[in-house]
Every structure is written in C-alpha cells, then in structure tokens.
Amino acid sequence: MPKIPVLSGREVCRILEKNGFLEIRRKGSHIVMQRKTVDGTITIPIPDHKELRVGTLQAIIRQSLLSKTDCFVV
C-alpha cells in the first residue's frame, strides 16, 4: 500500500477532477467537489490549505470511493 504524500487542497482538487469530480462551489477556505454516480451523488468538502493532514486525506479518499493508487499515482 503506497504511503500518502503531503498534498495541498488544490492538488487534491486536481486529482479528483481527473477522476470525474467537478468543483461545485467555494466558500471561505473550503472547496466543494461533486460527482454523480448511478446510486446518487458524492459530495466532498476539501480545505483549501497549503498542507492537508494525513487523516483529512484519508477521509477524502474514503468519501470519494477511490483507491489510494487511483488517487495518488502521478
């Protein structure tokens, strides 16, 4: 299992956009990304910080229903 790198909020948004998510809105220091699926809609708030904590990245991965290798392969 790959180690989770230190990423910024904007980098995470770019990764999610490559996996089918769209930026819906920005409010304050958070960016809201969304993807429509057959079962419904997945909505993920992402803090627009320079460095996201490991736990925050893990929560984003879990909510996005993507694997770690899908998210962080460059």
A tleap script that builds the chain and sets N, CA, C and O, in Angstrom:
source leaprc.protein.ff14SB
mol = sequence {
  NMET PRO LYS ILE PRO VAL LEU SER GLY ARG
  GLU VAL CYS ARG ILE LEU GLU LYS ASN GLY
  PHE LEU GLU ILE ARG ARG LYS GLY SER HIE
  ILE VAL MET GLN ARG LYS THR VAL ASP GLY
  THR ILE THR ILE PRO ILE PRO ASP HIE LYS
  GLU LEU ARG VAL GLY THR LEU GLN ALA ILE
  ILE ARG GLN SER LEU LEU SER LYS THR ASP
  CYS PHE VAL CVAL
}
set mol.1.N position { 0.837 -1.167 0.000 }
set mol.1.CA position { 0.000 0.000 0.000 }
set mol.1.C position { 0.891 1.242 0.000 }
set mol.1.O position { 1.791 1.347 0.834 }
set mol.2.N position { 0.659 2.189 -0.923 }
set mol.2.CA position { 1.528 3.352 -1.004 }
set mol.2.C position { 1.325 4.298 0.178 }
set mol.2.O position { 0.233 4.404 0.736 }
set mol.3.N position { 2.407 4.978 0.539 }
set mol.3.CA position { 2.351 5.957 1.601 }
set mol.3.C position { 1.650 7.208 1.079 }
set mol.3.O position { 1.853 7.597 -0.071 }
set mol.4.N position { 0.836 7.834 1.908 }
set mol.4.CA position { 0.093 9.020 1.485 }
set mol.4.C position { 1.037 10.219 1.499 }
set mol.4.O position { 1.648 10.509 2.528 }
set mol.5.N position { 1.165 10.922 0.371 }
set mol.5.CA position { 2.051 12.089 0.326 }
set mol.5.C position { 1.390 13.305 0.963 }
set mol.5.O position { 0.179 13.316 1.189 }
set mol.6.N position { 2.181 14.318 1.248 }
set mol.6.CA position { 1.657 15.584 1.754 }
set mol.6.C position { 1.213 16.398 0.545 }
set mol.6.O position { 2.018 16.695 -0.338 }
set mol.7.N position { -0.057 16.757 0.506 }
set mol.7.CA position { -0.622 17.489 -0.623 }
set mol.7.C position { -1.371 18.717 -0.136 }
set mol.7.O position { -1.806 18.780 1.014 }
set mol.8.N position { -1.514 19.696 -1.029 }
set mol.8.CA position { -2.321 20.865 -0.712 }
set mol.8.C position { -3.765 20.588 -1.124 }
set mol.8.O position { -4.040 19.613 -1.824 }
set mol.9.N position { -4.669 21.433 -0.696 }
set mol.9.CA position { -6.064 21.282 -1.059 }
set mol.9.C position { -6.277 21.402 -2.561 }
set mol.9.O position { -7.093 20.676 -3.130 }
set mol.10.N position { -5.557 22.302 -3.204 }
set mol.10.CA position { -5.697 22.488 -4.653 }
set mol.10.C position { -5.174 21.286 -5.427 }
set mol.10.O position { -5.732 20.919 -6.460 }
set mol.11.N position { -4.100 20.672 -4.928 }
set mol.11.CA position { -3.584 19.456 -5.577 }
set mol.11.C position { -4.598 18.318 -5.487 }
set mol.11.O position { -4.784 17.565 -6.444 }
set mol.12.N position { -5.246 18.199 -4.343 }
set mol.12.CA position { -6.269 17.170 -4.169 }
set mol.12.C position { -7.438 17.433 -5.119 }
set mol.12.O position { -7.994 16.494 -5.689 }
set mol.13.N position { -7.813 18.698 -5.293 }
set mol.13.CA position { -8.893 19.043 -6.228 }
set mol.13.C position { -8.525 18.642 -7.653 }
set mol.13.O position { -9.372 18.124 -8.380 }
set mol.14.N position { -7.291 18.870 -8.063 }
set mol.14.CA position { -6.854 18.480 -9.411 }
set mol.14.C position { -6.918 16.966 -9.584 }
set mol.14.O position { -7.326 16.474 -10.637 }
set mol.15.N position { -6.515 16.228 -8.551 }
set mol.15.CA position { -6.561 14.760 -8.613 }
set mol.15.C position { -8.009 14.289 -8.729 }
set mol.15.O position { -8.310 13.395 -9.520 }
set mol.16.N position { -8.902 14.886 -7.949 }
set mol.16.CA position { -10.309 14.486 -8.002 }
set mol.16.C position { -10.936 14.848 -9.347 }
set mol.16.O position { -11.776 14.106 -9.857 }
set mol.17.N position { -10.533 15.985 -9.924 }
set mol.17.CA position { -11.057 16.364 -11.243 }
set mol.17.C position { -10.662 15.338 -12.304 }
set mol.17.O position { -11.447 15.048 -13.207 }
set mol.18.N position { -9.460 14.791 -12.200 }
set mol.18.CA position { -9.021 13.759 -13.139 }
set mol.18.C position { -9.841 12.483 -12.982 }
set mol.18.O position { -9.915 11.673 -13.906 }
set mol.19.N position { -10.462 12.302 -11.806 }
set mol.19.CA position { -11.270 11.110 -11.536 }
set mol.19.C position { -12.768 11.387 -11.630 }
set mol.19.O position { -13.570 10.629 -11.084 }
set mol.20.N position { -13.156 12.466 -12.315 }
set mol.20.CA position { -14.564 12.698 -12.610 }
set mol.20.C position { -15.307 13.639 -11.686 }
set mol.20.O position { -16.516 13.801 -11.848 }
set mol.21.N position { -14.647 14.268 -10.725 }
set mol.21.CA position { -15.315 15.203 -9.826 }
set mol.21.C position { -15.291 16.607 -10.432 }
set mol.21.O position { -14.375 16.953 -11.179 }
set mol.22.N position { -16.297 17.403 -10.108 }
set mol.22.CA position { -16.383 18.785 -10.557 }
set mol.22.C position { -16.435 19.714 -9.355 }
set mol.22.O position { -17.005 19.375 -8.317 }
set mol.23.N position { -15.833 20.894 -9.506 }
set mol.23.CA position { -15.910 21.888 -8.439 }
set mol.23.C position { -17.286 22.538 -8.504 }
set mol.23.O position { -17.660 23.117 -9.523 }
set mol.24.N position { -18.033 22.439 -7.415 }
set mol.24.CA position { -19.379 22.994 -7.358 }
set mol.24.C position { -19.361 24.420 -6.823 }
set mol.24.O position { -20.006 25.310 -7.377 }
set mol.25.N position { -18.616 24.627 -5.739 }
set mol.25.CA position { -18.563 25.976 -5.156 }
set mol.25.C position { -17.356 26.114 -4.243 }
set mol.25.O position { -16.723 25.132 -3.857 }
set mol.26.N position { -17.056 27.367 -3.911 }
set mol.26.CA position { -16.029 27.712 -2.927 }
set mol.26.C position { -16.690 28.636 -1.912 }
set mol.26.O position { -17.408 29.569 -2.271 }
set mol.27.N position { -16.433 28.359 -0.654 }
set mol.27.CA position { -16.939 29.240 0.387 }
set mol.27.C position { -15.920 29.277 1.500 }
set mol.27.O position { -15.596 28.246 2.091 }
set mol.28.N position { -15.423 30.439 1.782 }
set mol.28.CA position { -14.393 30.571 2.806 }
set mol.28.C position { -13.147 29.826 2.395 }
set mol.28.O position { -12.612 30.062 1.311 }
set mol.29.N position { -12.675 28.932 3.240 }
set mol.29.CA position { -11.452 28.190 2.941 }
set mol.29.C position { -11.739 26.763 2.491 }
set mol.29.O position { -10.870 25.898 2.606 }
set mol.30.N position { -12.943 26.500 1.980 }
set mol.30.CA position { -13.287 25.143 1.543 }
set mol.30.C position { -13.772 25.136 0.098 }
set mol.30.O position { -14.455 26.054 -0.358 }
set mol.31.N position { -13.399 24.078 -0.601 }
set mol.31.CA position { -13.827 23.838 -1.969 }
set mol.31.C position { -14.711 22.597 -1.934 }
set mol.31.O position { -14.333 21.585 -1.344 }
set mol.32.N position { -15.879 22.665 -2.556 }
set mol.32.CA position { -16.794 21.527 -2.561 }
set mol.32.C position { -16.756 20.886 -3.945 }
set mol.32.O position { -17.045 21.529 -4.954 }
set mol.33.N position { -16.389 19.595 -3.968 }
set mol.33.CA position { -16.305 18.820 -5.203 }
set mol.33.C position { -17.446 17.807 -5.209 }
set mol.33.O position { -17.869 17.323 -4.159 }
set mol.34.N position { -17.945 17.490 -6.426 }
set mol.34.CA position { -19.080 16.579 -6.520 }
set mol.34.C position { -18.952 15.699 -7.763 }
set mol.34.O position { -18.423 16.119 -8.792 }
set mol.35.N position { -19.454 14.457 -7.638 }
set mol.35.CA position { -19.505 13.531 -8.771 }
set mol.35.C position { -20.822 12.781 -8.712 }
set mol.35.O position { -21.217 12.274 -7.661 }
set mol.36.N position { -21.495 12.717 -9.845 }
set mol.36.CA position { -22.759 11.983 -9.927 }
set mol.36.C position { -22.461 10.526 -10.270 }
set mol.36.O position { -21.643 10.242 -11.145 }
set mol.37.N position { -23.130 9.608 -9.577 }
set mol.37.CA position { -22.996 8.179 -9.826 }
set mol.37.C position { -24.379 7.595 -10.072 }
set mol.37.O position { -25.389 8.292 -9.972 }
set mol.38.N position { -24.411 6.324 -10.391 }
set mol.38.CA position { -25.681 5.632 -10.611 }
set mol.38.C position { -26.503 5.607 -9.319 }
set mol.38.O position { -27.728 5.724 -9.355 }
set mol.39.N position { -25.829 5.454 -8.190 }
set mol.39.CA position { -26.504 5.356 -6.899 }
set mol.39.C position { -26.880 6.706 -6.306 }
set mol.39.O position { -27.710 6.755 -5.398 }
set mol.40.N position { -26.301 7.803 -6.785 }
set mol.40.CA position { -26.574 9.120 -6.226 }
set mol.40.C position { -25.437 10.074 -6.527 }
set mol.40.O position { -24.803 9.999 -7.580 }
set mol.41.N position { -25.191 10.962 -5.597 }
set mol.41.CA position { -24.160 11.974 -5.762 }
set mol.41.C position { -23.178 11.894 -4.605 }
set mol.41.O position { -23.573 11.719 -3.452 }
set mol.42.N position { -21.885 12.023 -4.925 }
set mol.42.CA position { -20.834 12.050 -3.908 }
set mol.42.C position { -20.372 13.492 -3.777 }
set mol.42.O position { -19.931 14.092 -4.757 }
set mol.43.N position { -20.468 14.052 -2.584 }
set mol.43.CA position { -20.059 15.424 -2.323 }
set mol.43.C position { -18.941 15.410 -1.284 }
set mol.43.O position { -19.069 14.785 -0.230 }
set mol.44.N position { -17.838 16.109 -1.593 }
set mol.44.CA position { -16.684 16.116 -0.697 }
set mol.44.C position { -16.218 17.554 -0.478 }
set mol.44.O position { -15.869 18.236 -1.441 }
set mol.45.N position { -16.204 18.030 0.777 }
set mol.45.CA position { -15.604 19.331 1.070 }
set mol.45.C position { -14.090 19.169 1.249 }
set mol.45.O position { -13.633 18.248 1.927 }
set mol.46.N position { -13.329 20.061 0.642 }
set mol.46.CA position { -11.874 19.987 0.724 }
set mol.46.C position { -11.340 21.318 1.243 }
set mol.46.O position { -11.618 22.362 0.654 }
set mol.47.N position { -10.580 21.297 2.337 }
set mol.47.CA position { -9.997 22.537 2.837 }
set mol.47.C position { -8.955 23.067 1.854 }
set mol.47.O position { -8.137 22.302 1.342 }
set mol.48.N position { -8.983 24.348 1.596 }
set mol.48.CA position { -8.029 24.973 0.683 }
set mol.48.C position { -6.811 25.434 1.487 }
set mol.48.O position { -6.551 26.630 1.617 }
set mol.49.N position { -6.072 24.461 2.020 }
set mol.49.CA position { -4.885 24.738 2.830 }
set mol.49.C position { -3.621 24.347 2.074 }
set mol.49.O position { -3.679 23.587 1.108 }
set mol.50.N position { -2.480 24.867 2.516 }
set mol.50.CA position { -1.206 24.542 1.870 }
set mol.50.C position { -0.827 23.083 2.074 }
set mol.50.O position { -0.287 22.453 1.165 }
set mol.51.N position { -1.101 22.540 3.248 }
set mol.51.CA position { -0.828 21.131 3.546 }
set mol.51.C position { -2.034 20.546 4.269 }
set mol.51.O position { -2.502 21.100 5.263 }
set mol.52.N position { -2.530 19.423 3.763 }
set mol.52.CA position { -3.632 18.732 4.427 }
set mol.52.C position { -3.068 17.645 5.333 }
set mol.52.O position { -2.071 17.009 4.992 }
set mol.53.N position { -3.684 17.434 6.460 }
set mol.53.CA position { -3.247 16.387 7.384 }
set mol.53.C position { -3.561 15.020 6.801 }
set mol.53.O position { -4.445 14.880 5.955 }
set mol.54.N position { -2.834 14.022 7.258 }
set mol.54.CA position { -2.998 12.658 6.761 }
set mol.54.C position { -4.416 12.161 6.999 }
set mol.54.O position { -4.997 11.530 6.117 }
set mol.55.N position { -4.980 12.426 8.157 }
set mol.55.CA position { -6.339 11.991 8.467 }
set mol.55.C position { -7.368 12.633 7.539 }
set mol.55.O position { -8.346 11.993 7.153 }
set mol.56.N position { -7.145 13.902 7.180 }
set mol.56.CA position { -8.040 14.592 6.256 }
set mol.56.C position { -7.963 13.956 4.876 }
set mol.56.O position { -8.992 13.752 4.231 }
set mol.57.N position { -6.750 13.638 4.413 }
set mol.57.CA position { -6.583 12.977 3.122 }
set mol.57.C position { -7.232 11.595 3.118 }
set mol.57.O position { -7.856 11.202 2.132 }
set mol.58.N position { -7.088 10.868 4.206 }
set mol.58.CA position { -7.708 9.549 4.300 }
set mol.58.C position { -9.227 9.655 4.241 }
set mol.58.O position { -9.883 8.817 3.621 }
set mol.59.N position { -9.787 10.670 4.877 }
set mol.59.CA position { -11.236 10.870 4.851 }
set mol.59.C position { -11.707 11.221 3.439 }
set mol.59.O position { -12.764 10.761 3.005 }
set mol.60.N position { -10.926 12.034 2.724 }
set mol.60.CA position { -11.276 12.397 1.354 }
set mol.60.C position { -11.245 11.163 0.457 }
set mol.60.O position { -12.132 10.977 -0.378 }
set mol.61.N position { -10.228 10.320 0.627 }
set mol.61.CA position { -10.126 9.083 -0.162 }
set mol.61.C position { -11.323 8.182 0.125 }
set mol.61.O position { -11.930 7.641 -0.800 }
set mol.62.N position { -11.660 8.019 1.389 }
set mol.62.CA position { -12.772 7.158 1.786 }
set mol.62.C position { -14.094 7.690 1.213 }
set mol.62.O position { -14.901 6.912 0.705 }
set mol.63.N position { -14.317 8.997 1.289 }
set mol.63.CA position { -15.558 9.579 0.790 }
set mol.63.C position { -15.659 9.513 -0.726 }
set mol.63.O position { -16.758 9.390 -1.269 }
set mol.64.N position { -14.517 9.593 -1.421 }
set mol.64.CA position { -14.533 9.610 -2.884 }
set mol.64.C position { -14.753 8.225 -3.483 }
set mol.64.O position { -15.012 8.102 -4.681 }
set mol.65.N position { -14.653 7.184 -2.660 }
set mol.65.CA position { -14.794 5.791 -3.110 }
set mol.65.C position { -13.715 5.395 -4.118 }
set mol.65.O position { -13.927 4.492 -4.928 }
set mol.66.N position { -12.563 6.062 -4.074 }
set mol.66.CA position { -11.423 5.725 -4.915 }
set mol.66.C position { -10.374 5.013 -4.085 }
set mol.66.O position { -10.344 5.156 -2.863 }
set mol.67.N position { -9.511 4.246 -4.740 }
set mol.67.CA position { -8.418 3.609 -4.014 }
set mol.67.C position { -7.252 4.580 -3.910 }
set mol.67.O position { -7.190 5.563 -4.648 }
set mol.68.N position { -6.329 4.306 -2.996 }
set mol.68.CA position { -5.164 5.166 -2.837 }
set mol.68.C position { -4.326 5.206 -4.105 }
set mol.68.O position { -3.776 6.250 -4.455 }
set mol.69.N position { -4.227 4.077 -4.794 }
set mol.69.CA position { -3.422 4.062 -6.018 }
set mol.69.C position { -4.085 4.874 -7.119 }
set mol.69.O position { -3.385 5.487 -7.924 }
set mol.70.N position { -5.419 4.900 -7.181 }
set mol.70.CA position { -6.111 5.733 -8.161 }
set mol.70.C position { -5.887 7.216 -7.883 }
set mol.70.O position { -5.777 8.017 -8.811 }
set mol.71.N position { -5.822 7.575 -6.617 }
set mol.71.CA position { -5.733 8.981 -6.240 }
set mol.71.C position { -4.336 9.570 -6.402 }
set mol.71.O position { -4.194 10.717 -6.824 }
set mol.72.N position { -3.318 8.806 -6.075 }
set mol.72.CA position { -2.010 9.431 -5.935 }
set mol.72.C position { -0.954 8.935 -6.915 }
set mol.72.O position { 0.233 9.190 -6.713 }
set mol.73.N position { -1.355 8.237 -7.966 }
set mol.73.CA position { -0.385 7.849 -8.999 }
set mol.73.C position { -0.184 9.050 -9.903 }
set mol.73.O position { -1.141 9.590 -10.459 }
set mol.74.N position { 1.065 9.463 -10.045 }
set mol.74.CA position { 1.389 10.654 -10.844 }
set mol.74.C position { 1.604 10.284 -12.285 }
set mol.74.O position { 1.885 11.152 -13.110 }
savepdb mol mol.pdb
quit
